[in-house]
Amino acid sequence: MGRYGPGGFDPHVHHGWGVVHFLVPLVMFLIVIGVVVWAVLYLTSHRTPAAVAAAGPPPRDPAMEELRIRYARGELPHEEFLQRSVDLGGAPPPVAPEAPAVPAAEPPAEPADEG
């Protein structure tokens, strides 16, 4: 008789099946991680229609484009360009901030004669 019974068989040794018992949980864990990564990528890459519309360029206004072209060619003075832009629904011209009033510098005092 062998050391572990007839034929030397140890009932506590799985004869190679230990690798399977290690790999099956590892593969299942990797599949779960893969599904989570896929779900995150899928949900972040598919935007709602409102988000897509908001991210797109603003609609082109042919009248404003023509006005800009005429201004760029020098056919319109600046004031007329601004007025027509506002008339067409464009943004009003930015108001330049007024510079704060700076007091005039006093001339240096002349030294008194001591003589």
PyMOL CGO cylinders between C-alpha atoms (Angstrom):
from pymol import cmd
from pymol.cgo import CYLINDER

trace = [
    CYLINDER, 0.00, 0.00, 0.00, 1.11, 3.46, -0.80, 0.3, 1, 1, 1, 1, 1, 1,
    CYLINDER, 1.11, 3.46, -0.80, 1.59, 6.26, 1.55, 0.3, 1, 1, 1, 1, 1, 1,
    CYLINDER, 1.59, 6.26, 1.55, -1.91, 7.71, 0.94, 0.3, 1, 1, 1, 1, 1, 1,
    CYLINDER, -1.91, 7.71, 0.94, -3.84, 4.53, 0.43, 0.3, 1, 1, 1, 1, 1, 1,
    CYLINDER, -3.84, 4.53, 0.43, -4.12, 2.11, -2.43, 0.3, 1, 1, 1, 1, 1, 1,
    CYLINDER, -4.12, 2.11, -2.43, -2.31, 3.31, -5.53, 0.3, 1, 1, 1, 1, 1, 1,
    CYLINDER, -2.31, 3.31, -5.53, -0.80, 6.30, -3.72, 0.3, 1, 1, 1, 1, 1, 1,
    CYLINDER, -0.80, 6.30, -3.72, -3.91, 8.46, -4.26, 0.3, 1, 1, 1, 1, 1, 1,
    CYLINDER, -3.91, 8.46, -4.26, -4.33, 11.41, -1.93, 0.3, 1, 1, 1, 1, 1, 1,
    CYLINDER, -4.33, 11.41, -1.93, -8.02, 12.32, -1.77, 0.3, 1, 1, 1, 1, 1, 1,
    CYLINDER, -8.02, 12.32, -1.77, -7.14, 15.95, -0.84, 0.3, 1, 1, 1, 1, 1, 1,
    CYLINDER, -7.14, 15.95, -0.84, -5.16, 16.64, -4.05, 0.3, 1, 1, 1, 1, 1, 1,
    CYLINDER, -5.16, 16.64, -4.05, -7.24, 17.63, -7.09, 0.3, 1, 1, 1, 1, 1, 1,
    CYLINDER, -7.24, 17.63, -7.09, -4.67, 16.57, -9.68, 0.3, 1, 1, 1, 1, 1, 1,
    CYLINDER, -4.67, 16.57, -9.68, -4.64, 19.74, -11.81, 0.3, 1, 1, 1, 1, 1, 1,
    CYLINDER, -4.64, 19.74, -11.81, -8.16, 21.00, -11.12, 0.3, 1, 1, 1, 1, 1, 1,
    CYLINDER, -8.16, 21.00, -11.12, -6.77, 23.61, -8.72, 0.3, 1, 1, 1, 1, 1, 1,
    CYLINDER, -6.77, 23.61, -8.72, -5.92, 25.80, -11.72, 0.3, 1, 1, 1, 1, 1, 1,
    CYLINDER, -5.92, 25.80, -11.72, -9.55, 25.73, -12.85, 0.3, 1, 1, 1, 1, 1, 1,
    CYLINDER, -9.55, 25.73, -12.85, -10.72, 26.69, -9.38, 0.3, 1, 1, 1, 1, 1, 1,
    CYLINDER, -10.72, 26.69, -9.38, -8.41, 29.71, -9.60, 0.3, 1, 1, 1, 1, 1, 1,
    CYLINDER, -8.41, 29.71, -9.60, -9.14, 30.75, -13.21, 0.3, 1, 1, 1, 1, 1, 1,
    CYLINDER, -9.14, 30.75, -13.21, -12.96, 30.64, -13.16, 0.3, 1, 1, 1, 1, 1, 1,
    CYLINDER, -12.96, 30.64, -13.16, -13.36, 33.33, -10.48, 0.3, 1, 1, 1, 1, 1, 1,
    CYLINDER, -13.36, 33.33, -10.48, -10.61, 35.40, -12.12, 0.3, 1, 1, 1, 1, 1, 1,
    CYLINDER, -10.61, 35.40, -12.12, -12.33, 35.27, -15.51, 0.3, 1, 1, 1, 1, 1, 1,
    CYLINDER, -12.33, 35.27, -15.51, -15.69, 36.13, -13.96, 0.3, 1, 1, 1, 1, 1, 1,
    CYLINDER, -15.69, 36.13, -13.96, -14.13, 39.11, -12.15, 0.3, 1, 1, 1, 1, 1, 1,
    CYLINDER, -14.13, 39.11, -12.15, -12.56, 40.35, -15.41, 0.3, 1, 1, 1, 1, 1, 1,
    CYLINDER, -12.56, 40.35, -15.41, -15.91, 40.03, -17.21, 0.3, 1, 1, 1, 1, 1, 1,
    CYLINDER, -15.91, 40.03, -17.21, -17.63, 42.10, -14.51, 0.3, 1, 1, 1, 1, 1, 1,
    CYLINDER, -17.63, 42.10, -14.51, -14.92, 44.77, -14.73, 0.3, 1, 1, 1, 1, 1, 1,
    CYLINDER, -14.92, 44.77, -14.73, -15.25, 44.80, -18.54, 0.3, 1, 1, 1, 1, 1, 1,
    CYLINDER, -15.25, 44.80, -18.54, -19.02, 45.29, -18.35, 0.3, 1, 1, 1, 1, 1, 1,
    CYLINDER, -19.02, 45.29, -18.35, -18.63, 48.16, -15.89, 0.3, 1, 1, 1, 1, 1, 1,
    CYLINDER, -18.63, 48.16, -15.89, -16.03, 49.89, -18.11, 0.3, 1, 1, 1, 1, 1, 1,
    CYLINDER, -16.03, 49.89, -18.11, -18.21, 49.40, -21.18, 0.3, 1, 1, 1, 1, 1, 1,
    CYLINDER, -18.21, 49.40, -21.18, -21.27, 50.83, -19.38, 0.3, 1, 1, 1, 1, 1, 1,
    CYLINDER, -21.27, 50.83, -19.38, -19.37, 53.92, -18.24, 0.3, 1, 1, 1, 1, 1, 1,
    CYLINDER, -19.37, 53.92, -18.24, -17.98, 54.54, -21.74, 0.3, 1, 1, 1, 1, 1, 1,
    CYLINDER, -17.98, 54.54, -21.74, -21.38, 53.97, -23.34, 0.3, 1, 1, 1, 1, 1, 1,
    CYLINDER, -21.38, 53.97, -23.34, -23.22, 56.30, -21.00, 0.3, 1, 1, 1, 1, 1, 1,
    CYLINDER, -23.22, 56.30, -21.00, -20.65, 59.10, -21.25, 0.3, 1, 1, 1, 1, 1, 1,
    CYLINDER, -20.65, 59.10, -21.25, -20.30, 58.96, -25.04, 0.3, 1, 1, 1, 1, 1, 1,
    CYLINDER, -20.30, 58.96, -25.04, -24.03, 59.07, -25.86, 0.3, 1, 1, 1, 1, 1, 1,
    CYLINDER, -24.03, 59.07, -25.86, -25.32, 62.56, -25.21, 0.3, 1, 1, 1, 1, 1, 1,
    CYLINDER, -25.32, 62.56, -25.21, -28.90, 63.62, -25.04, 0.3, 1, 1, 1, 1, 1, 1,
    CYLINDER, -28.90, 63.62, -25.04, -30.26, 65.51, -28.08, 0.3, 1, 1, 1, 1, 1, 1,
    CYLINDER, -30.26, 65.51, -28.08, -30.44, 68.74, -26.05, 0.3, 1, 1, 1, 1, 1, 1,
    CYLINDER, -30.44, 68.74, -26.05, -26.77, 68.48, -25.13, 0.3, 1, 1, 1, 1, 1, 1,
    CYLINDER, -26.77, 68.48, -25.13, -25.81, 67.85, -28.75, 0.3, 1, 1, 1, 1, 1, 1,
    CYLINDER, -25.81, 67.85, -28.75, -27.83, 70.85, -29.91, 0.3, 1, 1, 1, 1, 1, 1,
    CYLINDER, -27.83, 70.85, -29.91, -26.33, 73.07, -27.22, 0.3, 1, 1, 1, 1, 1, 1,
    CYLINDER, -26.33, 73.07, -27.22, -22.80, 71.99, -28.10, 0.3, 1, 1, 1, 1, 1, 1,
    CYLINDER, -22.80, 71.99, -28.10, -23.20, 72.70, -31.82, 0.3, 1, 1, 1, 1, 1, 1,
    CYLINDER, -23.20, 72.70, -31.82, -22.29, 75.96, -33.53, 0.3, 1, 1, 1, 1, 1, 1,
    CYLINDER, -22.29, 75.96, -33.53, -24.84, 78.76, -33.48, 0.3, 1, 1, 1, 1, 1, 1,
    CYLINDER, -24.84, 78.76, -33.48, -27.11, 79.02, -36.52, 0.3, 1, 1, 1, 1, 1, 1,
    CYLINDER, -27.11, 79.02, -36.52, -25.76, 81.18, -39.35, 0.3, 1, 1, 1, 1, 1, 1,
    CYLINDER, -25.76, 81.18, -39.35, -27.64, 84.35, -40.21, 0.3, 1, 1, 1, 1, 1, 1,
    CYLINDER, -27.64, 84.35, -40.21, -27.03, 85.27, -43.87, 0.3, 1, 1, 1, 1, 1, 1,
    CYLINDER, -27.03, 85.27, -43.87, -28.03, 88.91, -43.29, 0.3, 1, 1, 1, 1, 1, 1,
    CYLINDER, -28.03, 88.91, -43.29, -25.48, 89.31, -40.49, 0.3, 1, 1, 1, 1, 1, 1,
    CYLINDER, -25.48, 89.31, -40.49, -22.81, 87.63, -42.60, 0.3, 1, 1, 1, 1, 1, 1,
    CYLINDER, -22.81, 87.63, -42.60, -23.49, 90.04, -45.47, 0.3, 1, 1, 1, 1, 1, 1,
    CYLINDER, -23.49, 90.04, -45.47, -23.35, 92.97, -43.06, 0.3, 1, 1, 1, 1, 1, 1,
    CYLINDER, -23.35, 92.97, -43.06, -19.99, 91.78, -41.71, 0.3, 1, 1, 1, 1, 1, 1,
    CYLINDER, -19.99, 91.78, -41.71, -18.63, 91.35, -45.22, 0.3, 1, 1, 1, 1, 1, 1,
    CYLINDER, -18.63, 91.35, -45.22, -19.72, 94.86, -46.25, 0.3, 1, 1, 1, 1, 1, 1,
    CYLINDER, -19.72, 94.86, -46.25, -18.15, 96.28, -43.08, 0.3, 1, 1, 1, 1, 1, 1,
    CYLINDER, -18.15, 96.28, -43.08, -14.94, 94.36, -43.71, 0.3, 1, 1, 1, 1, 1, 1,
    CYLINDER, -14.94, 94.36, -43.71, -14.77, 95.75, -47.26, 0.3, 1, 1, 1, 1, 1, 1,
    CYLINDER, -14.77, 95.75, -47.26, -15.11, 99.28, -45.89, 0.3, 1, 1, 1, 1, 1, 1,
    CYLINDER, -15.11, 99.28, -45.89, -18.50, 99.90, -47.49, 0.3, 1, 1, 1, 1, 1, 1,
    CYLINDER, -18.50, 99.90, -47.49, -20.08, 100.79, -44.12, 0.3, 1, 1, 1, 1, 1, 1,
    CYLINDER, -20.08, 100.79, -44.12, -18.84, 103.12, -41.39, 0.3, 1, 1, 1, 1, 1, 1,
    CYLINDER, -18.84, 103.12, -41.39, -18.56, 101.70, -37.89, 0.3, 1, 1, 1, 1, 1, 1,
    CYLINDER, -18.56, 101.70, -37.89, -21.63, 103.48, -36.49, 0.3, 1, 1, 1, 1, 1, 1,
    CYLINDER, -21.63, 103.48, -36.49, -23.83, 102.25, -39.35, 0.3, 1, 1, 1, 1, 1, 1,
    CYLINDER, -23.83, 102.25, -39.35, -22.52, 98.71, -38.93, 0.3, 1, 1, 1, 1, 1, 1,
    CYLINDER, -22.52, 98.71, -38.93, -23.37, 98.77, -35.22, 0.3, 1, 1, 1, 1, 1, 1,
    CYLINDER, -23.37, 98.77, -35.22, -26.84, 100.20, -35.83, 0.3, 1, 1, 1, 1, 1, 1,
    CYLINDER, -26.84, 100.20, -35.83, -27.69, 97.68, -38.56, 0.3, 1, 1, 1, 1, 1, 1,
    CYLINDER, -27.69, 97.68, -38.56, -26.33, 94.86, -36.43, 0.3, 1, 1, 1, 1, 1, 1,
    CYLINDER, -26.33, 94.86, -36.43, -28.69, 95.82, -33.62, 0.3, 1, 1, 1, 1, 1, 1,
    CYLINDER, -28.69, 95.82, -33.62, -31.56, 96.23, -36.11, 0.3, 1, 1, 1, 1, 1, 1,
    CYLINDER, -31.56, 96.23, -36.11, -30.97, 92.68, -37.39, 0.3, 1, 1, 1, 1, 1, 1,
    CYLINDER, -30.97, 92.68, -37.39, -31.14, 91.25, -33.89, 0.3, 1, 1, 1, 1, 1, 1,
    CYLINDER, -31.14, 91.25, -33.89, -27.45, 91.09, -33.20, 0.3, 1, 1, 1, 1, 1, 1,
    CYLINDER, -27.45, 91.09, -33.20, -25.95, 91.81, -29.82, 0.3, 1, 1, 1, 1, 1, 1,
    CYLINDER, -25.95, 91.81, -29.82, -25.79, 95.49, -28.93, 0.3, 1, 1, 1, 1, 1, 1,
    CYLINDER, -25.79, 95.49, -28.93, -22.32, 96.96, -29.11, 0.3, 1, 1, 1, 1, 1, 1,
    CYLINDER, -22.32, 96.96, -29.11, -20.31, 96.68, -25.92, 0.3, 1, 1, 1, 1, 1, 1,
    CYLINDER, -20.31, 96.68, -25.92, -20.19, 99.85, -23.91, 0.3, 1, 1, 1, 1, 1, 1,
    CYLINDER, -20.19, 99.85, -23.91, -16.64, 100.91, -23.23, 0.3, 1, 1, 1, 1, 1, 1,
    CYLINDER, -16.64, 100.91, -23.23, -16.09, 101.61, -19.55, 0.3, 1, 1, 1, 1, 1, 1,
    CYLINDER, -16.09, 101.61, -19.55, -15.37, 105.20, -18.82, 0.3, 1, 1, 1, 1, 1, 1,
    CYLINDER, -15.37, 105.20, -18.82, -11.93, 105.91, -17.52, 0.3, 1, 1, 1, 1, 1, 1,
    CYLINDER, -11.93, 105.91, -17.52, -11.92, 107.19, -13.94, 0.3, 1, 1, 1, 1, 1, 1,
    CYLINDER, -11.92, 107.19, -13.94, -11.26, 110.86, -13.63, 0.3, 1, 1, 1, 1, 1, 1,
    CYLINDER, -11.26, 110.86, -13.63, -7.62, 111.46, -12.79, 0.3, 1, 1, 1, 1, 1, 1,
    CYLINDER, -7.62, 111.46, -12.79, -6.94, 114.70, -10.96, 0.3, 1, 1, 1, 1, 1, 1,
    CYLINDER, -6.94, 114.70, -10.96, -4.56, 116.96, -12.76, 0.3, 1, 1, 1, 1, 1, 1,
    CYLINDER, -4.56, 116.96, -12.76, -1.09, 116.93, -11.31, 0.3, 1, 1, 1, 1, 1, 1,
    CYLINDER, -1.09, 116.93, -11.31, -0.21, 120.07, -9.44, 0.3, 1, 1, 1, 1, 1, 1,
    CYLINDER, -0.21, 120.07, -9.44, 2.89, 121.87, -10.69, 0.3, 1, 1, 1, 1, 1, 1,
    CYLINDER, 2.89, 121.87, -10.69, 5.83, 121.55, -8.33, 0.3, 1, 1, 1, 1, 1, 1,
    CYLINDER, 5.83, 121.55, -8.33, 6.09, 124.30, -5.77, 0.3, 1, 1, 1, 1, 1, 1,
    CYLINDER, 6.09, 124.30, -5.77, 8.80, 126.83, -6.48, 0.3, 1, 1, 1, 1, 1, 1,
    CYLINDER, 8.80, 126.83, -6.48, 11.36, 127.18, -3.74, 0.3, 1, 1, 1, 1, 1, 1,
    CYLINDER, 11.36, 127.18, -3.74, 11.11, 130.42, -1.79, 0.3, 1, 1, 1, 1, 1, 1,
    CYLINDER, 11.11, 130.42, -1.79, 13.99, 132.89, -2.09, 0.3, 1, 1, 1, 1, 1, 1,
    CYLINDER, 13.99, 132.89, -2.09, 15.97, 133.05, 1.07, 0.3, 1, 1, 1, 1, 1, 1,
    CYLINDER, 15.97, 133.05, 1.07, 18.16, 135.79, 0.10, 0.3, 1, 1, 1, 1, 1, 1,
]
cmd.load_cgo(trace, "trace")
